[in-house]
Amino acid sequence: MHKKSIVLFLGVIFCSLVYGQQKDPVLLMINNSPVYTSEFKRVYLKNIDLVKDESQKDIDEYLELFINYKLKLEEAKEQGLDKKDSYVKELEGYKKQLSSGYLTDTKASDALVKEAYDRLQERVNASHILVQVQSSASPKDTLVAYQKITEARNKIVSGADFKEIAVEYSQDPSVKKNGGDLGWFSAFRMVYPFEQAAFTTKVGGVSEPFKTRFGYHIVKVNDKQKALGEVTVAHIMVAFNKERTETEAEERIKEISSQLKQKASFESLAKQYSDDRNTAVNEGKINRFGQGALNSENFEKVAFALQSPGEISEPVKTKYGWHIIKLLEKHPPKTFEELKGELTQKIKKDSRSQLITKSFINSLKEKYALKRNEEAITYFKKIVPATIFKEKWEIPSNDPLMEKTMFSIDDQSYLYKDFAKFIEERGAGKSRISDVSVYVDMMYDEYESAQLLQYYEEHLEEDNQDFANVISEYRDGLLLFDLMESKIWNAAKTDSVGLKKFYESRKEIYLQEETYKVIKASASNQALIEKVKILFEKGKSIEEIKKEVNTSDTDKVLFSQEEIIKGENATANDFSGEKGQIVSVNENDYITLIKVEEIIPSRIKTFEETKGKVINDFQEDLEKKWLSELRKKYSVELNKKTLKKIKKDLSI
C-alpha cells in the first residue's frame, strides 16, 4: 500500500479534531491532556461500518484501541516527530494539495456542469459579426469598437441583410467566404461568452453586443435542433484525386452501390475499394461521433438519417469524394450522471472556469466585508508613470501614504506599499497594456484576489470544519506512520536475530497440517469418469489412463496433480487418511475424481517457509509490549460516568 494511503487510513481510524469543547464533557485525561466526548463519538460512529471485527464494535473494546492510538500520538510528539523537517514538509504539501479543492465555488461549478449538459442536448446554427479589440485596449479604443458593433446591429434590426452587414463590418477573416455563417455547434465549441449569447438568443433573433477576448460580437441565431446522440457507421469512399475526376468517381460509387444491392459484402468492398485507407483496414468502420464532429454536414445528415443497424445509404457527395454509409449502431445521448465527471474536467480547462473563480472571489469579498478602495486606485493611477511599460518603476520611498492601509482581511492589513511592491514585481514592461489607468485597475483586481485566496487558504483549517477534519486525520496518521515505522516495522526488518529467536520460541504454532498429494480427473461424461475410476483402482498412471479415455475430440477428461492441505481445503475433510483413497466431487453435472497418491504427515514449517507470518506476529508482539510500556509512561484517567452516558447515547 502507498504511504499516503496508509497515512490516510491510520488517520481516518482516529480523527482528533474537536469543536465546541467548552460544553463538551471530558471522557479521558491522557498525560493531563483532555480528550472530549464529541471526539470519541465522532470517531466511533465514523468508523463503525469500516470495522469488520465485531469485538471492536463494542464500545469498551473500541475505547482500548482509541486509548492506544492516543498514547502512540503522545509518544510521537514526545520524540519530536512532529518537528521533523520531512514531516512538516510532507504535511504542508498535502495541505496545499487538499486545499485546492476548497478554493472554489462548488455551487457555481455544479450549475455550470448542469448548464453544459443541457446545452449538449441541442445544437445551434448561427452567424456572427466581429469587431476586434484587445482586452487590454484603452477605454477610448474599447468605446469605438462598441459603437461600431452597435451600429451594425441597429442596421440589421432595422431590416438590413445580415450577410451584407457582416461583409461590411465584420473583421473575422473568413467573413468574405461565409458571410458570417458559423454553421452548427453545441457546448464547448465556442468561447463561453459566445456560447452563452448563442444559446440564450431566440431563433431569428440578434443578440445584444457582447465581448470575448477577440473583441465585440453580435450573433444571429438561424436555427436550433435537438441533439441526436451519436452514431457508429462504416463507409466506402471514392475520392476525388488527380487520377479520377468527379464524374469518374460518381460512376465508380454507383458500381459499388449496385454490387451492394446484389447482396455483396459491404465489409469486403470497403477493404478492397475504399480510398479511406485508415478505415478500410477495419472494414470501413469510423469511430462513433456526434453532430458537428466530422466537418461534413452532408455526411452527418445521411448518417443520422439511417434508422436501423445494417441499413445502407444511397451514394452521398462531400468535399472529399463520394461515400456509401452503413449504420452499425445508434447511441442515445448519455445521461447527466454518465457525463458529469467528464464535463467537470472540461469546465476546469474551459474559459467558463474563470466564472467559478470570480464567483468564489466575490463570496470571499462578502465573507470578509471587503470593499474596493477607489481612493487608493485613484492615487496609484496618478503616481504610476507611463514609463512603467518600458522601464522599472521606482517606488517613491519618501511618500507617507505608502504606510496607509489599502484594505484589511480580518485583522490582517495590506498597505499601499505592499500593492506598490506587487506592481513592481509583476513587471509592467511585459504587459500588453499601454494605458496606465487600465493597468492599475487590472493590477488592483489581481492583487486583491491573490490576497483573498492566500488568506483564506492559510486560515482554511480554522474556517472549514470538513477541511480541518481531513487535515487532522492526515496529520495524526502521518505521525503514527513515522512512529510505527521506526519503533515496530523497521525493527522486524532489521532485527534478524530477534526474529529467528522469536520463531524458535513458538515454532510449534507454525504447523503445516497433514498434506495430500492427489491426482484429479474431471469431466461431464459419467461413463468416462467411471472408466477412469476403474483404471485408478488398477493403479494405472495418468499417461496410461489418458490414452484409454481421451480418444474422442469432444469428450475428454482433464487431469491435474495437486497438493491439498488439511484445514485449508474443504475437500480434505472427505479423506480417510489412507493412501489410494478415491473421492468423487460433483458440481453442476461436472464430476471430479480425486485419488490420494501420497500422505505427508503434519510438521513444523521452517523459518523461511513461514517468514511472512513470523514477521507479522513479531510486530504484534513488539507492539503489545511497547503499548504496555506506554501505559506505564503516560497517565490515563477515565471518566466512567461520562463513558456510561456515551453508551446510553449510542444505545449500545
C-alpha positions, 0 to 999 in steps of 0.5 A: 500500500502507498504511504499516503494511503496508509497515512490516510487510513491510520488517520481516518481510524482516529480523527482528533479534531474537536469543536465546541469543547467548552460544553463538551464533557471530558471522557479521558485525561491522557498525560493531563491532556483532555480528550472530549466526548464529541471526539470519541463519538465522532470517531466511533460512529465514523468508523463503525461500518469500516470495522469488520471485527465485531469485538471492536464494535463494542464500545469498551473494546473500541475505547482500548484501541482509541486509548492506544492510538492516543498514547502512540500520538503522545509518544510521537510528539514526545520524540519530536516527530512532529518537528521533523523537517520531512514531516512538516514538509510532507504535511504542508504539501498535502495541505496545499494539495487538499486545499485546492479543492476548497478554493472554489465555488462548488455551487457555481461549478455544479450549475455550470456542469448542469448548464453544459449538459443541457446545452449538449442536448441541442445544437445551434446554427448561427452567424456572427459579426466581429469587431476586434479589440484587445482586452487590454485596449484603452477605454477610448479604443474599447468605446469605438469598437462598441459603437461600431458593433452597435451600429451594425446591429441597429442596421440589421434590426432595422431590416438590413441583410445580415450577410451584407452587414457582416461583409461590411463590418465584420473583421473575422477573416473568413467573413468574405467566404461565409458571410458570417455563417458559423454553421452548427455547434453545441457546448464547448465549441465556442468561447463561453461568452459566445456560447452563452449569447448563442444559446440564450438568443431566440431563433431569428433573433440578434443578440445584444453586443457582447465581448470575448477576448477577440473583441465585440460580437453580435450573433444571429441565431438561424436555427436550433435542433435537438441533439441526436446522440451519436452514431457508429457507421462504416463507409466506402469512399471514392475520392476525388484525386488527380487520377479520377475526376468527379464524374469518374468517381460518381460512376465508380460509387454507383458500381459499388452501390449496385454490387451492394444491392446484389447482396455483396459484402459491404465489409469486403468492398470497403477493404478492397475499394475504399480510398479511406485507407485508415478505415478500410483496414477495419472494414470501413468502420469510423469511430462513433461521433456526434453532430458537428464532429466530422466537418461534413454536414452532408455526411452527418445528415445521411448518417443520422438519417439511417434508422436501423443497424445494417441499413445502407445509404444511397451514394452521398457527395462531400468535399472529399469524394463520394461515400456509401454509409452503413449504420452499425449502431445508434447511441442515445445521448448519455445521461447527466450522471454518465457525463458529469465527471467528464464535463467537470474536467472540461469546465476546469480547462474551459474559459467558463472556469474563470466564472467559478473563480470570480464567483468564489472571489466575490463570496470571499469579498462578502465573507470578509466585508471587503470593499474596493478602495477607489481612493487608493486606485485613484492615487496609484493611477496618478503616481504610476508613470507611463514609463512603467511599460518600458522601464522599472518603476521606482517606488517613491520611498519618501511618500507617507501614504505608502504606510496607509492601509489599502484594505484589511482581511480580518485583522490582517492589513495590506498597505499601499506599499505592499500593492506598490511592491506587487506592481513592481514585481509583476513587471509592467514592461511585459504587459500588453497594456499601454494605458496606465489607468487600465493597468492599475485597475487590472493590477488592483483586481489581481492583487486583491484576489491573490490576497483573498485566496492566500488568506483564506487558504492559510486560515482554511483549517480554522474556517472549514470544519470538513477541511480541518477534519481531513487535515487532522486525520492526515496529520495524526496518521502521518505521525503514527506512520513515522512512529510505527515505522521506526519503533515496530516495522523497521525493527522486524526488518532489521532485527534478524536475530530477534526474529529467528529467536522469536520463531524458535520460541513458538515454532510449534504454532507454525504447523503445516497440517497433514498434506495430500498429494492427489491426482484429479480427473474431471469431466461431464461424461459419467461413463468416462469418469467411471472408466477412469475410476476403474483404471485408478483402482488398477493403479494405472498412471495418468499417461496410461489412463489418458490414452484409454479415455481421451480418444474422442475430440469432444469428450475428454477428461482433464487431469491435474496433480495437486497438493491439498492441505488439511484445514485449508481445503474443504475437500480434505475433510472427505479423506480417510487418511489412507493412501489410494483413497478415491473421492468423487466431487460433483458440481453442476453435472461436472464430476471430479475424481480425486485419488490420494497418491501420497500422505505427508504427515503434519510438521513444523514449517521452517523459518523461511517457509513461514517468514511472512507470518513470523514477521507479522506476529513479531510486530504484534508482539513488539507492539503489545509490549511497547503499548504496555510500556506506554501505559506505564509512561503516560497517565490515563484517567477515565471518566466512567460516568461520562463513558456510561452516558456515551453508551446510553447515547449510542444505545449500545 
